[in-house]
C-alpha cells in the first residue's frame, strides 16, 4: 500500500504554453499508488491566491503520452517533466519515504 508523493508544478514546453500565466506559481502534490499504478493530483490551498485548491485529478491510471502503456513508478523522478493529460509537470521534490523507495529501486 505504498504511495509515492512528489511536489510538482506545471511547466510550459515547446508548442504547449501554460493555459493561464498564474499556473506557473501553483504547486501540487502528485501521488502515485504502487498497488494499482494509479495517480492523483492535489493542489494545497494557498491563501489569497484566488484559487481554492483541492482535488485536481481523481485517482486514475494515466497513459504515457505518445507511447503504449501507462505511467509507472519508473517514469517518476525528481527533476523530470512528466506529461499528464495535456499538461506537463515538473517533479520538484519527494517525501522521505518516496526518496527511500526510489533509491532502493
C-alpha positions as CSV (number, residue, x, y, z in Angstrom):
1,X,0.0,0.0,0.0
2,X,2.9,2.4,-0.6
3,X,2.2,5.8,-2.1
4,X,4.9,7.8,-3.8
5,X,4.4,11.6,-3.2
6,X,6.0,14.3,-5.2
7,X,5.7,18.1,-5.1
8,X,5.2,19.4,-8.6
9,X,4.5,22.4,-10.8
10,X,3.0,22.9,-14.2
11,X,5.6,23.9,-16.8
12,X,5.3,25.1,-20.4
13,X,7.0,23.0,-23.1
14,X,7.7,23.9,-26.8
15,X,4.4,24.3,-28.5
16,X,2.3,24.0,-25.3
17,X,2.3,27.1,-23.2
18,X,0.6,27.3,-19.8
19,X,-3.1,27.9,-20.1
20,X,-3.0,30.7,-17.6
21,X,0.1,32.7,-16.5
22,X,-0.8,32.1,-12.9
23,X,-0.3,28.4,-13.4
24,X,3.5,28.8,-13.1
25,X,3.1,29.8,-9.4
26,X,0.8,26.9,-8.4
27,X,2.1,23.9,-6.5
28,X,0.7,20.4,-6.5
29,X,1.1,17.0,-4.8
30,X,1.3,14.1,-7.2
31,X,0.6,10.8,-5.6
32,X,1.4,7.5,-7.3
33,X,-0.2,4.4,-5.8
34,X,2.1,1.4,-6.3
35,X,-0.7,-1.1,-5.5
36,X,-2.7,-0.3,-8.7
37,X,-0.5,2.0,-10.7
38,X,-3.0,4.9,-10.4
39,X,-2.1,8.5,-9.9
40,X,-3.9,11.5,-8.3
41,X,-3.1,15.2,-8.2
42,X,-4.0,17.5,-5.3
43,X,-3.5,21.3,-5.0
44,X,-2.9,22.5,-1.5
45,X,-4.8,25.7,-0.7
46,X,-2.8,28.9,-1.0
47,X,-4.2,31.8,1.0
48,X,-5.0,34.9,-1.2
49,X,-4.2,33.1,-4.5
50,X,-7.7,33.3,-5.8
51,X,-7.6,29.5,-6.4
52,X,-9.5,27.3,-4.0
53,X,-7.1,24.3,-4.2
54,X,-8.3,20.7,-3.6
55,X,-8.5,17.7,-5.8
56,X,-7.1,18.5,-9.3
57,X,-7.1,14.9,-10.8
58,X,-9.1,12.0,-9.4
59,X,-7.1,8.7,-8.8
60,X,-6.8,7.2,-12.3
61,X,-4.4,5.2,-14.5
62,X,-2.5,7.7,-16.8
63,X,-1.5,6.6,-20.3
64,X,2.0,7.6,-21.4
65,X,2.0,10.4,-24.0
66,X,3.0,9.2,-27.4
67,X,3.7,5.6,-26.2
68,X,1.9,2.4,-25.4
69,X,1.3,1.7,-21.8
70,X,0.7,3.6,-18.6
71,X,2.9,5.7,-16.3
72,X,4.8,3.6,-13.8
73,X,6.9,4.4,-10.8
74,X,10.0,4.3,-13.1
75,X,8.6,7.3,-15.0
76,X,8.5,9.5,-12.0
77,X,11.8,11.0,-10.9
78,X,12.7,14.3,-9.2
79,X,13.6,16.9,-11.9
80,X,11.8,15.1,-14.7
81,X,9.0,16.7,-16.6
82,X,6.1,14.3,-17.0
83,X,3.1,14.8,-19.4
84,X,-0.2,14.1,-17.8
85,X,-3.4,14.8,-19.7
86,X,-2.1,17.7,-21.9
87,X,-0.2,19.4,-19.1
88,X,3.4,19.0,-18.3
89,X,4.5,18.6,-14.7
90,X,8.0,19.1,-13.3
91,X,8.6,16.9,-10.3
92,X,10.3,19.2,-7.8
93,X,10.8,17.1,-4.6
94,X,9.5,14.0,-2.9
95,X,8.8,13.0,0.7
96,X,11.3,10.9,2.6
97,X,9.5,7.5,2.0
98,X,9.4,8.2,-1.7
99,X,13.1,9.0,-1.8
100,X,14.0,5.8,0.1
101,X,11.8,3.8,-2.3
102,X,13.5,5.4,-5.3
103,X,17.0,4.7,-4.0
104,X,16.1,1.0,-3.5
105,X,14.5,0.6,-6.9
